[in-house]
Amino acid sequence: MPQTATSFRAAIPSVDRMLNHPQMAGALSAYGRGAVTDAVRTVLAALRHRMAEDTDAARADADPAAG
């Protein structure tokens, strides 16, 4: 069963989850919580935007009359 765009978006971790991941400790120490939070938010927003665009393109491909 293919995953829907909603299920893919739901799989994107929250900012808080990202910041609390052990692998983020080095970045938090080096750059500070504010800068890392801003960077994580930017990356996650870009990912959500890209997924929305890809979903729209897939819908248009599936239904040429819709585009």
N, C-alpha and C positions, 0 to 999 in steps of 0.2 A: 504494500500500500504506500503510495508516494506521500511524502510529507507536504503539508500545506505551508503557505507563506507564514501563516499565524504560528504554526508549530516551530518553524525555523526562528522566527522572532522571539518566541518564548524561550528558545534555547540560548539566546544571547544573555550572558551573565549581567547582573546588575553592577553598577559602579561600585557599590559597597563590597560586593563579593570579590570584584577584581582587586580593590584596594587591600582587602584582607587576605589575599592569597599570599602564601609564603614567598613566592618568587618575586613579589613586588617590594619586598623589604629593602633591597638594594636601591631601587629607584626612589623610594620614599626617603631613604636616608640621604641619598645624593642630591635630590632635587627639591625635597619638601613635599608635604601632603597637598598643598594648594596647587602646585604646578603639575603634579602627577594626576590629581583629580581632574584638572582641566584637560589634560592630555587623554585620559581614559574616556571622559565624556565626549571629546571630539571624535575619537576613534569609534566608539560605540554608536554615536549619532551617524557617522559616515557609513558604518556597516548597515544600520537600519535603513538609511536612505538608499543605499545600493540594492538592498534586498527588495525594497518597494519598487524601484525602477525595474529590476529583473522580473518581478512578479507582473508588473504592468506589461512588459514586453512579452512575457510568456502568454498572457491573456490575449494580447493582440495577435500573436502567432496562432493561437488556438482558434480564434474567431476573427478572421480577416474582415468581416462586416462590421466589427466593433471599432476598428481603427479608421 
